C-alpha cells in the first residue's frame, strides 16, 4: 500500500467520526475521493473499486463520458460544505447512467494544503468494472534470456477454498439482503458476494441462477425450506458453484413478517461452467440455425440499403417487428451488463467465446440481422467501437458484421442500447413519462425526460391527439411538438410493456420522411382540423356561459362579444366592435372601468390585485343594470389583449335591498317597543307608588286602628301585589333597553370576588330560612374584569336567588370564581335542585315563560332572559348545564379581552 493510499485512508478514518459520515466506518461503504477540479479520481474504497475503473483510467484521470463530472466539479469548487455533509443525487451508476445515486458530499484535507472532495454512496454501491489484469513486470536481461529459451509459465491464480463452505444470511420482509457472512466472499469473490442491499429478484438476475424460480416462490409463500440447489457465479470466471440454500421466515409478536434468515452450503468441489447464454431448448436450435446461413446470404444482408430507403412493405414489417422485439425485451426486464475485465491481444479471442454478445444471447437470427444493419447505419454514433477495418472483396459479409463482437468493451446496457436506435422510444405509465431515448430527445429538442414532464408531458408532445394515441396502430401521421413550438410529422406505434416491474405503454416514434408531401399535407390538414375543432369547442363553451365575456385591446376597444354579452346589453357584436368599452356602461361607471384597465396595463402592484369592480351597464332598450366586472390578461406582447367578464347582479342587489329594509324595519319596531315600555313604565309607576304608599300607612295604623284584622291581611296582599308589578315594570324596561342598545352601562374595573361575596352575604338569610347550605370557592389572585358593576350585581343576585328558589331543603348552592386555561374569568353557580331538561332550558331563556318546575313561588318569567341580556351587554357569555333531578350549573364567562392584567 502506497503512502498516498495510507494518507487517504487516514483521512477517511477521521471523517468517519463525524455523525453525518458514520457510514464510512462500515466495511462495505462506497467512498470516492476526487481532486479539487474533479478531473482525477484519487482514491476509492474497496466496495467502490469497480466504479474507479468505470470512471477513470489507470492514471486516475476521469473519462470524458462521465455524466456527473460537471456536478462534482461544482461540489469540489465550494458547493460542498467543510462541516457535516451535503446530500446530492449524482449519476454514478455505470450500468444505468440515467439513474441518480444518493450521496453525501464533504470537502476535506487529505494533507497540508491538499483539499479533496469526498463522496459517500448512501445506498447500495452500483456495480462497476473489474480492474484490468496486472501485466507481468519486465524482468532483468538475464531473465529475458531464460524466457527466450523456455516458454513462459502461466500465472498462477489465487487458490480458491475447497470442500464445503457454510455461510449465513439475513433479509428484510422485501427479500432485500441485510447480512451475509464473509465466507461467501472468500469463496466466490467480493463482487459476486456483494448482495447486501439487493433483493432476491435482483440477485437472481445477476449472479445467481434459480432453476424454475423455486426459491423466489418459497420467499413469496413465506415457507421454511432447505436443500434447494442454486448456482452462484464466481468472480473473473465462467464457473458456477452449486449452493444448498436453506431459509425460514421470521415473525414478530403479532405474527407480522419481520424478515428471513438462513444459511448456504457452497459445494466448491462441484464447480461447473456456466451455461446461461440462451434459455434451455434454444441453444441447440440457435447453434443448428447458424451454419444454415450461407456466405452469399450474408453478403446480401451486408449490402442491403439503409432502412429509410427500403420499400414500404419491407419497412413497415421491419418497423412492426422491431416494435415487438423492444416490447418483449422490456417485458423481460432491462438487460444489465455483466462486468468483465479489459483484455488485449491474444486474450481477446477467448474472452469472446466465454462472454457472448448481447445480440447473440437475446435476439433471434432475423432480429440480429436487423440490429446489425442499424449498427452499421449508425456506426458514427458508437463512442466505444473501434473504426471498422477495410473489408476485402472476397471476405464474406458475415465476418465484417461479426468484427465488432470481438471488441474488448463490455456489453451495452439496455438503456444505452435503446439510445442508439434510429427511432424514438418512449415509455409511459399512468400519464407519467418513464423513459425517452436519445433519438426522441434530439428530435424534440429536450435534454432529458424530466424536461418533457415539466413542459406538460404527453399532452405537450402530441397536442390535441389523446384519442389517436389510444389506438394501437394510428392510421394517419401525428404532429410531434418540439421544444421550440415547431411540429414534425411522425408515425407512432403503441404496445404494452413492463418497466421496472410495473405495467407500462411502449411508444415507438419514427419521423416521416420529408419527401412524402402527401403525408405532410395530411398532417397539416389534421393539425388544422384539430385546431378548428378546439376553437369551436371553446367558442361553444363561452356562448353557453351565463356571464358576458368581452375581449378588449390595449386601448379598451371592443374586439368581440359572446352571445351572453349580446343578450345582456341588447347589442349585436358587429354593432359595437371597434367602439370603446364605455359604450356599454353608464357615465358614472366610465372612470371605474378605465382605471381598472389602466391598473392591469401597468407593471405595478395594481395589476396583481385583481379583485373586480361593481359597475352599471347601459342596455340598448334603455335603463341600467348592476354588473360585477372582472378583467384579466388574454395575451402578452405588442398586441396585448384583455378579457372582461360581466355578471348580472340584479338579483343580489334586490336581495341586499330587502335585507336592508328588513333590518331598518326591525330597528324601528324595537325603538317603538322601547318607547312604549318607557311610557307605560312612567304612567304605571305613579299610581303604583301611591297604592304601595297608602297600603304601608294603613298597615302601620298611623291615623287610627283598623277595626277588623281581616282588613290588615288584605292590605298586606295589596302591598305585595304593588311591589310585584313595580318589579315587573322595571325588568321589562331593563330588558327593552338592553335589546335596543340603550341601556346605559358604566364600564369600570370590577373585583368579581368582592362583588360576589357581598351578594352572597345578602342572600344568606334567605337560604338559612329555606334550610339550604351555601358554600363559596373563590380563586386566589383573580384578575379584575371590565364590566358595569350595577348590572353584574344584578346578574349575581338573579342567578343565586334562582338557585336557592329551585333547591329543596337540605340541598346545597355553591358559588365560585375561576380563571380558565384560555385566560377567561368565570363565575359559576351550582345547585343540587330539581334541574331542567334541554327543552326546559331553552324555554326558561324566553321572556314570560314559567316552567312547571316553578311550583314553589311565583315570578315574572323575566329572570333568566334579563340575566342573559345583561351578560351579553357586558361582552360575556351565559352557559347553562342541567339534568332533571341532578341540579344545574350556570356559568358566566368574561373573555380574555375583558380581563385586566395583574
Buried (B, 14 or more C-beta within 10 A) or exposed (E): EEEEEEBBBEBBEEBBEBEBBEBBEEEBBBBBBBBBEBBBBBBBBEBBBBBBBBBBEEEBEBEEEBBBBEBBBEBBEEBBEEEEBBEBEBBBBBBBBBEBBEBBBBBBEBEEEBEBBBBBBBEBBBBBBBBEEEEEEEEEEEEEEEEEEEEEEEEEEEEBEEEEBEBBBBBBBEBBBEEBBEBBBBBBBBBBBBBBEBBBBBBBBBBBBBEEEBBBEBBEEEEEBEEBBBBBBBBBBBBBBBBBBBBBBBEEEEEEEEBBBBBBBBBBEEBEEBEBBBEEEEBEEBEEEEEEBEEEBBBEBBEBEEBEEBEEEEBEEBBBBBBBBBBBBBBEBBBBBBBBBBBEEEEEEEBBEEBBBBBBBBBBEEBBBBBBBBBBBBEEBBEEBEEEEEBEEEEBBBEBBBBBBEBBBBBBBBBBBBBBBBBBBBBBBEEEBBBBBBBBBEBBEBEEBEBBBEBEBBEBBBBBBEEBBEEEEBEBBBBBBEBEEEBBBBBBBBBEBBBEEEEBBBBBBBBBEEEEEEBBEBBEEBBEEBEEEEEEEEEEEBEEBEBBBBBBBEEBBBBBBBBBBBEBBEBEBEBBBEEBBBBBBBEEBBEBBBEBBEBBBEEEEBEEEEEEBEBBBBBEEEEBBBBBBBBEEEEEEEEBBBBBBBBBBEEEEEEEEEEEEEEEEEEEEBBEBBEEBBEEBEEBBEEBEEBBEBBBEBBEEEEEEEEEEEEEEEBEEBBEBBBBBBEBBBBBBBBBBBBBEEBEBEBEEBEBBEBBBEBBEBBBEBBEEBEBEBEEEBBEEBBBBBBBBEBBBBBBBBBBBBBBBBBEEEBBBBBBBBBEEEEBBBBBBBBBBBBBEEEBBEBBBEBEBBBEBBEEEEBBBBBBBBBBBBBEBBBBBBEBBBEEEEBBBBBBBBBEEBBEEE
